[in-house]
């Protein structure tokens, strides 16, 4: 069925309301008067509009949607079909009435319906090449025997269309064979830029490679790095998504969670499965959609059915654009969708065909007009060059040579219907210029698409104009993994560069970079947020610390007591008690006790080279002096009484001078060791960062201390301990000596008690080696143990004497001087008494045994 219109009847078809009504009725007869069923019965009978003219242009428009199985065409497409068809008719009328463009040349048209199906469009488009197909009719005769008169079909010099990329690809393959140029107003598949395959194809819309770049820029501007893609099966959807994937890979920083293809003939429940798949990666809320209107609508319906309104953040291609049909009755699901559309403007001269419906100009109307004008400008330039001065077509343009016309098409450059330049690059593509829209439902005077930016080689977007589901202004997230907190590193998920797990840099680690934790230097600790390292605080034992107050208090009392004893002994130096106690060794022993108390202050004082040197010197010296003097005393007593058992001759080296020499020899061993230590390793301070390094670095401290390890400290005290043990042994051996003749028993009790103190000291000292309070505990334990041992010596050996001297001076009188012979006799008596006591015990045991028998 063909509707023929003569050009003389349509010179001003939009200017006259009566003509407009006639056109409207004629179009509706064409479009609505034949039902899909009747078309099915007619098979592939061509449905077209034919407009007579000097030069005929072809037109391909999706007047109907794709029909169900077995039926090529479905229902009427008001926007993508009727509006675009009307736009071509409007452009033709404007060109034919323009005296400066193709003067005295009338453009005609043959317009076909593609029914949104590539195979159907291919069959229909064969109409365009009929004039170029040579047919052999030599054997055809009429009934009278004469050859038939066959009217020559009109020659189509160029085609405007098609809409869908898959349709354009199918048609372009045919038109290429017959060198017929084609200009599309809506096909954006990137593969159509391949001139080795689609040499005669051009388009006034930018290819999807530009659109894909714009959509990648939009996604990045939203701060999204994890999205899914949806594509309708076919060239438009698949090539659009492929371009998006390629550009996103090249740009980096963007990962694809799901890439789903919508089948050309979806089965029932297919879209529910698609939504379910998208929810497998629910963090990927952004969905990039290259799909036809029908698929978009059914995706929104399935999302609403799954109660996921507001979850998905759609970014739609130009097939969605600013159309209302895809979102009809699904506005709440579509809220916040960001869509893209080649830059356009409404054409004021365009009227509505349907008088009984609200008119809203379809987005590609501008490009239909630009495509028709591009063809007209190319023909005009060709006419100027080939037919100069001719008032109509000349022989050189009859017929129009397609390959030459293509060259003129690629050279056009004029301002289009929207005021923007219309031109083509070497691939026949228009420059990329897009408007960015967002569908907004809340907090606006009326729901609809709102322009929020544009893209012309780079994105310009206004975030303040955007709003999302529920009127939310903050851009929702569409990320696989959220940014790690300060101090957490990214542990990447293998194969998915946008997904990671956050792991805290623990212990003494800090965040070197976003993927690596590194250890802080030994003298530093991480910041609380672990973004770097800071110096570890330095501490020392403070005088105000409880760990220092107790030993200092004990030491002060000890020093006062020792000073009091020394003053008393000096004051009563010639009294019998002082002389009997061995004045010379007593002063030496008291000096050692005083130094033991004094070392407490050196152990607590802030470490320095001088302090460390005196610590080395005095730590073992005070104990060495004390125990050397007591050892000399006990040894003298032991030798005297042992010698008295054998003879009346006194042993050697028992005079005060000899005792002092022996004592100083014992002391010199300690001093020699200390000076050798000074020579081998001079004293110095050090900061120990390991001693107070607990798992929590906030409690880490560097300890300022002298260079004395636990081992060196014990070695420093080891000689004094040997003297103490030896003294204890002699005290035990001298326990049988009568009290009236010696100090052995007080010394013995002193040594027993001292041994108990130091036996308790060892496990406390070494048992706290792993404690974070090690320095404080060990220093306190050491100083208190030393002070207690000095206090025991002072209390048992000298306090009783001072008590008698001060409070019972009547007892501090001269008694008969005992000779060595008397000492020998006392020793003999003591020995006999011990033997008799032993025999008596044995006799009692024997009698008891006899009684039991």
Buried (B, 14 or more C-beta within 10 A) or exposed (E): BEBEBEBEEBEEBBEEEEBBEBBBEBBBEBBEEBEBEEBEEEEEEBBBBBBBBBBBBBBBBBBBBBBEEEBBBBEBBBBBBBBBBBBBBBBBBBBBEEEEBBEEBBBBBBBBBBBBBBBBBBBBBBBBBEBBEEEEEEEEEEEEEEEEEEEEBBBBBBBBBBBBBBBBBBBBEBBBEBBBBBBBBBBBBBBBBEEEEBBBBBBBBBBBBBBBBBBBBBBBBBEBBBBBBBBBBBBBBBBBBBBBBBBBEEEEEBBBBBBBBBEBEBEEEBBBEBBEBBBEBEBBBBBBBBBBBBBBBBBBBBBBEBEBBBBBBBBBBBBBBBBBBBBEEBBBBBBBBBBBBBBBBEBEEBBBBBEEEEEBBBBBBBBBBBBBBBBBBBBBBBBEEBBEEBEBBEEBBEEBBBEBBBEBBBEBEEEBBBEBEBBBEEBBBBBBBBBBBBBBBBEEEEBBBBEBBBBBEEBEBEEEEBBBBEEBEEBBBBBBBEEBEEBBBBEBBEEBBBBBEBEBBEBBBBBBEEEEBBBBEEEBBBBEEBEEBEEBEEBBBEEEBEBBBBBBEBBBEBBEBBEBBBEBBEEBEEBBBBEEBBBBBBBBBBBBBBBBBBBBBBBBBEBBEEBBBBBBBBBBBBBBBBBBBBBBBBBBBBBBBBBBEEEEEBBEEBEEEEBBEBBBEBBEBBBEBBEEBEEEEEBEBBBBBEBBBEEEBEEBBBBBBBBBEEEBBBBBBEBBBBBBBBBBBBBBBBEBBBEEBBBBBBBBBBBBBBBEBBEEBEEBBEEBEEBBEBBBBBBBBBBBBBBBBBBBBBBBBBBEBBEBBEEEEEEBEEEEEEEBEEBBBBBEEBBEEEEEEEEEEEEEEEEEEEEEE
